[in-house]
Structure formats: C-alpha cells, structure tokens
C-alpha cells in the first residue's frame, strides 16, 4: 500500500511529505537568523537561569536543547508549558517566549507574568501578538519563516534557540554539530522518501509495525525529548494515541505494571530508543525490560541512530527524522490527512468563548 503513489495524492493534499523531505534546510536558515538577530540586547552575565515558555511544537525545540545540552549548559534551563511561570523568576531570569504563531494563549499569559516579575525577555516567533509585543515593549526577538504547521518547524524552534545559547556563552560552539546534522538529514530523507520501496525504507517498515497498535516509546533521559517528539508526531500526523516513558525512572514504578496486561498485549508496541552513549546500566535495564515484555508475548522494537559515532545532535535528529517519516506513513495507513488538527482548532474555538 505504501508504495502506491495514489494514496499520497489522496491523503496528503497539503504535501507534508515535502516538508519532511526539506526539513534539513531549516538548520542553516535558523542558524543565520539567530546570528543576525538582536541577541546583544541580552546581557548573559546577568542571567542566572533560563525559562523557555511555549507549548506543543513551539516548546519541543527547547525540550530537545534541554536534553542535548544536559551536561554542558552553564545555567539551568526550564521548559514551561503553562499559563503561570515558576516563582523563582526574577530580574536574573531570561524568559524566552517561543510561539510559532505568536498567539499561543498560555505563552501570552506567561509573558505578562514574566514582565510583572521583572524577567529579561526574548522571543522566537513567526508573527502574531508576540511579535507585536516584542516591538512595542522593545525586547529582542527572532522572526522565523511563516506558513508551516508548528510541528513542521522544529528546526526553527531548536536551531535558533541553540545558536542563541551559544552566542550568549551558555553552551560551546555548535557549528560543526549543526553542519553534520543538516547533511545527515539531507541524506536520510533520500532514504526515507515515499518513492523508496517499503523493503528498502525503514520508516515505512516501522509504520507497518505500528499500524493498529498503541506505541509506547521508552528512552534514556538524554533521548527523552526525542521520545516526546515521537509520540507527538504519531498523535498529530497519524491521529493515533502514543505514549512515552523514561528509564531508569520507569523501573521504579511502571515496570511492575508489565504483569497484568490482560488482552492488551496484542495491541501494544513498545519501542526502545537507544544511543551509543547511553549509561551502561540503563542499557542493561532496557534489555531486562525487553525480556519481561517478551515473556508476555510482546516483542519490542529497538531503534538506534544510523551513525553511532556522529555528534549527539546528529544522532538525536536521525531518530527524530525516522519517527517523523514513520508517523507520516502511519497517517497514510490510517487514511488520514497528516496536516490538519481539527480537534485542536475546535478546542481553541471553545476556549475563545470561555469566560474564566
């Protein structure tokens, strides 16, 4: 089915496939946008912690940076997905407001709270009220290209943020990692594109294994955001539920639940995201959990980046690319248009009528 060109004409009228194929282009563009921005409006010597306020596809880039720079970030970085912001926010806090549309209501409420607490402000957006606020209140902002679904603009939420943190001295130089990742994603797209037959296409094979199943994605802490991205793409693109969890934490609670799965076993598809630098005891834990699953008749899938010796950024995004394409092909198998998210639009319309 996935090798039939007609299904793509029928179920992908918005051509999400092209956005996935050209995703690598966002890396060099995002880097240039950040490097030519008014980042100097922020004095990094006055910053003691960073809070990124955003939701959904606009926040996942910050999650990825949090995991990517876990052992190198010189100041704490918190991702805030709420209307309210933490009580520790003050004049030594840099609050980065990330909203692709610029109109995300939770983020706009966070903006008001951050102003009240005297935080330093910076924004990443394509347009909307956030852009207007940045100009009116004269705080720095990056304007990223418009016209994409927020989840398809991941490069524009991750790369500018990462480059800004480099420019402010919070993390080391990222040029080689970005260049390596862009090249890898370009080559990877050629191997995962819709015209590559299923028997040669890892994303199509993965989608077939996930079809009709409930994916549960497990990872180490450094790949937690990649697992979050996996589940989000399956939900938004394929219109199907998925969940994710992290080791070793799941070994202290969730593991016990892998005993009475009743008749659910035939509908569950565990996925383990592995990396060459995973802590050895976490690797042991993954294999132990996999054996527990097999005893229940559930066979997990292990996914690894193709290039185990590439920079960690590259390895992260190789897994993300596989998940993105797999979620797209799962949408085709589910006979769903991957672009619209009608139920979210319905919720936003209902919220606009809510007085509270």
C-alpha positions in Angstrom: 0.0 0.0 0.0 2.7 2.5 0.9 4.3 2.1 -2.5 1.2 3.2 -4.3 1.6 6.9 -5.3 -2.2 7.3 -5.4 -2.5 7.2 -1.6 -0.3 10.2 -1.2 -2.3 12.2 -3.7 -5.5 11.2 -1.8 -4.4 11.6 1.8 -1.6 14.3 1.7 -3.1 17.2 -0.2 -1.1 19.6 1.9 2.1 17.9 0.8 3.5 17.3 4.3 6.0 14.9 2.6 7.8 17.8 1.1 8.1 19.5 4.5 9.7 16.3 5.9 12.0 15.9 2.9 13.2 19.5 3.0 13.4 19.7 6.8 17.2 19.9 6.8 17.1 23.3 5.1 15.8 24.8 8.4 19.2 24.3 10.1 21.3 26.7 8.1 18.5 29.2 7.8 17.7 29.1 11.6 21.4 29.5 12.4 21.7 32.6 10.2 18.5 34.1 11.6 19.9 33.8 15.2 23.3 35.1 14.3 21.9 38.2 12.7 19.3 38.9 15.4 19.5 41.5 18.2 20.7 38.9 20.6 23.1 41.6 22.1 20.0 43.1 23.9 20.5 40.3 26.4 23.5 40.6 28.8 24.4 37.0 29.6 26.4 38.0 32.7 23.1 39.0 34.3 21.4 35.6 33.6 21.3 33.0 36.3 18.6 30.8 34.8 16.7 30.4 31.5 13.0 29.6 31.2 11.5 28.8 27.8 7.7 29.4 27.7 5.9 27.6 25.0 3.5 24.8 24.0 3.4 21.9 21.6 5.6 22.2 18.6 6.9 25.5 19.7 8.2 24.0 23.0 9.7 20.7 21.8 12.8 22.5 20.4 13.5 23.7 24.0 13.0 20.2 25.3 15.5 18.9 22.8 18.0 21.6 23.8 17.5 20.7 27.5 18.4 17.1 26.8 21.1 17.9 24.2 23.0 20.3 26.4 22.3 18.4 29.7 25.9 18.1 30.6 27.2 21.4 29.0 24.6 24.1 29.8 26.2 26.6 32.1 22.9 27.8 33.5 19.7 25.9 34.4 17.2 25.6 31.6 13.5 25.0 32.4 10.7 24.4 29.8 7.5 25.9 31.0 4.2 24.6 29.5 1.6 26.5 31.4 -0.2 29.8 31.9 1.8 30.5 35.0 5.5 30.6 35.5 7.8 29.4 38.3 8.1 31.6 41.4 11.9 31.8 41.1 11.6 34.0 38.0 13.2 37.4 38.6 15.5 40.0 37.0 18.3 37.4 36.7 16.0 35.1 34.7 15.9 35.1 30.9 12.4 34.1 29.8 12.4 33.1 26.1 8.9 33.1 24.7 8.6 30.5 21.9 5.4 30.5 19.8 5.3 29.8 16.1 2.0 31.6 15.6 2.8 34.2 18.2 -0.8 33.8 19.5 -0.5 30.9 21.9 -2.6 31.9 24.9 -0.6 30.1 27.5 2.6 31.8 26.3 1.0 35.2 26.2 -0.2 34.8 29.8 3.4 33.7 30.7 4.7 36.9 29.1 2.6 39.1 31.4 3.7 37.2 34.4 7.4 37.4 33.4 7.1 41.1 32.9 5.5 41.5 36.3 8.4 39.6 37.9 11.0 41.7 36.1 12.5 39.0 34.0 14.6 39.6 30.9 12.6 38.8 27.7 13.4 37.4 24.3 11.1 35.9 21.7 11.1 33.3 18.9 8.1 33.6 16.6 6.9 34.0 13.1 4.2 36.6 13.6 1.2 37.4 15.7 0.7 39.1 19.0 4.1 38.1 20.3 5.8 39.9 17.5 3.7 43.0 18.3 4.6 42.8 22.0 8.3 42.5 21.3 8.2 45.6 19.1 6.0 47.6 21.5 7.9 46.6 24.6 11.3 46.8 22.8 12.7 43.4 23.8 14.7 41.2 21.4 13.1 38.7 19.2 13.8 36.4 16.2 11.3 36.2 13.4 11.3 32.8 11.8 9.6 31.9 8.4 5.8 31.7 8.3 3.4 29.3 6.8 4.3 25.9 8.4 2.4 23.7 10.8 4.3 24.4 14.1 5.4 20.7 14.4 6.9 21.0 10.9 9.0 24.0 12.1 11.1 22.1 14.6 14.3 23.3 13.0 13.2 26.9 13.6 12.4 26.2 17.2 15.6 24.3 18.0 18.4 25.8 15.9 17.8 29.5 16.7 17.4 28.7 20.4 20.6 26.6 20.4 22.5 29.2 18.5 21.4 31.9 20.8 22.6 29.9 23.8 25.9 29.5 22.0 26.1 33.3 21.3 25.3 34.1 24.9 28.1 31.7 26.1 25.8 29.2 27.8 27.0 26.3 25.6 30.0 25.6 23.4 30.3 26.3 19.6 27.7 24.3 17.7 28.7 25.0 14.1 30.2 21.5 13.4 27.3 19.7 15.0 24.7 21.8 13.0 26.6 21.2 9.8 26.8 17.5 10.4 23.2 17.2 11.3 22.0 19.1 8.3 24.0 16.9 6.0 22.8 13.7 7.7 19.1 14.8 7.5 19.5 15.6 3.8 20.9 12.1 3.1 18.4 10.5 5.5 15.4 12.0 3.7 16.6 10.5 0.4 16.4 7.0 2.1 13.0 7.5 3.7 11.2 9.3 0.9 7.9 8.0 -0.4 9.4 6.8 -3.7 11.8 4.5 -1.8 10.2 1.0 -1.8 9.0 -0.4 1.5 11.5 -3.2 1.6 14.3 -0.6 1.5 12.6 2.1 3.6 13.0 1.9 7.4 10.2 4.4 8.1 7.6 2.6 6.0 8.6 -0.7 7.8 8.2 1.0 11.2 4.8 2.4 10.2 3.6 -1.0 9.2 4.6 -2.4 12.6 2.8 0.4 14.4 -0.4 0.2 12.4 -3.3 -0.8 14.6 -1.1 -0.7 17.7 -0.5 1.6 20.7 3.1 2.7 20.6 4.9 3.1 24.0 8.3 4.8 23.5 11.0 4.3 26.0 14.3 6.1 26.2 17.2 7.2 28.5 16.9 10.7 29.9 19.1 12.2 27.1 16.6 11.0 24.5 13.5 11.9 26.5 12.6 14.8 24.2 13.1 12.5 21.1 10.6 10.1 22.6 8.3 13.0 23.3 8.6 14.1 19.7 7.9 10.5 18.5 4.6 10.4 20.4 3.6 13.9 19.4 4.1 13.2 15.7 2.1 10.0 15.9 -0.7 11.8 17.6 -0.8 14.8 15.3 0.2 13.3 11.9 -1.4 9.8 12.2 -4.3 10.8 14.5 -3.4 7.9 16.8 -2.5 7.7 20.5 1.1 7.1 21.6 2.8 7.4 25.0 6.4 7.7 26.2 8.4 7.0 29.4 11.9 7.2 30.6 14.4 4.8 32.1 15.6 4.3 34.8 12.5 6.0 36.3 10.0 3.6 34.8 11.9 0.7 36.5 10.8 2.1 39.9 7.1 2.0 39.1 5.8 1.4 35.6 7.8 -1.9 35.2 5.5 -3.5 37.8 2.5 -2.8 35.6 4.0 -5.1 33.0 2.4 -8.1 34.6 -1.4 -7.9 34.1 -1.8 -6.5 30.6 -4.9 -8.7 30.0 -5.7 -8.8 26.3 -3.8 -5.5 25.6 -0.6 -7.2 24.6 -1.6 -7.7 21.0 -2.4 -4.0 20.7 0.8 -2.6 22.4 4.0 -1.9 20.5 6.9 -0.9 22.8 9.8 1.0 21.2 13.2 1.5 22.8 15.3 4.4 21.6 18.9 3.6 22.1 22.1 5.7 21.8 25.7 4.6 21.8 26.4 6.9 24.8 23.6 5.6 27.0 24.7 4.9 30.5 25.7 1.2 30.6 23.3 0.4 33.5 20.5 2.0 31.5 21.3 -0.3 28.6 21.1 -3.3 30.9 17.8 -2.0 32.2 16.4 -1.7 28.7 17.3 -5.3 27.9 15.9 -6.5 31.1 12.6 -4.8 30.5 12.5 -6.1 26.9 12.8 -9.6 28.3 9.9 -9.0 30.6 7.8 -7.9 27.6 8.8 -10.9 25.6 7.7 -13.2 28.4 4.2 -11.6 28.0 4.3 -12.2 24.2 5.1 -8.6 23.3 8.1 -8.1 21.1 9.7 -4.6 21.4 11.4 -2.7 18.7 14.9 -1.2 19.3 15.8 1.9 17.3 19.3 3.3 17.0 20.8 6.2 15.1 22.5 5.0 11.9 25.7 6.8 12.8 26.8 5.8 16.3 30.0 8.0 16.0 28.3 11.2 14.7 27.8 14.2 17.0 25.0 13.7 19.5 22.8 16.4 17.8 23.1 14.4 14.6 22.1 11.1 16.4 19.1 12.8 18.0 17.8 14.1 14.8 18.4 10.9 12.9 16.0 9.3 15.3 13.6 12.2 15.0 13.6 12.0 11.3 12.8 8.3 11.3 9.9 9.0 13.7 8.6 11.9 11.7 8.5 9.9 8.4 7.1 6.8 10.2 4.3 8.9 11.6 3.6 10.3 8.1 3.4 6.8 6.7 1.2 5.7 9.6 -1.2 8.5 8.6 -1.4 7.0 5.1 -2.1 3.6 6.5 -4.8 5.2 8.8 -6.1 7.0 5.7 -5.7 10.4 7.4 -4.5 13.7 6.1 -1.5 14.4 8.4 -1.7 18.2 8.1 -5.0 19.4 9.8 -5.6 19.1 13.6 -9.3 19.8 13.6 -9.9 18.8 17.3 -7.3 21.4 18.5 -8.9 24.0 16.3 -12.3 23.1 17.9 -10.8 23.4 21.4 -9.3 26.8 20.6 -12.7 28.0 19.3 -14.4 26.7 22.5 -11.7 28.5 24.7 -12.4 31.7 22.9 -16.0 31.6 24.2 -14.9 30.6 27.8 -15.1 33.4 30.3 -12.8 32.5 33.2 
